[in-house]
Amino acid sequence: MTSRRALATLGIAFATYLIAGCASTERARGLKGTETSFWAGRLSVRVQADPNQPQAQDQSFSAAFELQGNPDQGELRLYTPLGSTAAGIQWTPINAVLQAHGETRQFRDLAQLITLVLGTDVPVTALFAWLAGQNQEVDGWQVDLSARNQGKIAARRTAPALPAELQVVLDN
């Protein structure tokens, strides 16, 4: 009986994970009439190692995500391959909060927090525009939106910091 219960629990968890992965972009009105959006999918970030440091290695990060909000206020959830929450990030115009590993940490802004989590600075305002299919330019970054209709976005930082790549694959 115990193995049946364990198998049923595993089946329910797997089905929940699959259902949770089926998300689409939605737009809604947020606080104070600002537009907020919802995206889900997978993201990966790779930062090349500093060639001036012989022992340095490329850094990479990959996770399933759910993103809701806009550049000023929102929430980002990052998930493990098994579907559990790896980290939660919430931000407002006055601060950003990271919840991970049973701890809560406060940051002065979202840029500082994202740099810690992803290992590099990511242009948050431009990222929201890119997710919406808008080709917003950012110094040092090149974005490829040619596959945006298929849910794929790629961006590459060429300057001023170390080269980095950001890839997003949105769920349909």
Order of alpha helices (4+ residues) and beta strands (2+ residues): alpha-beta-beta-beta-beta-beta-beta-beta-alpha-alpha-beta-beta-beta
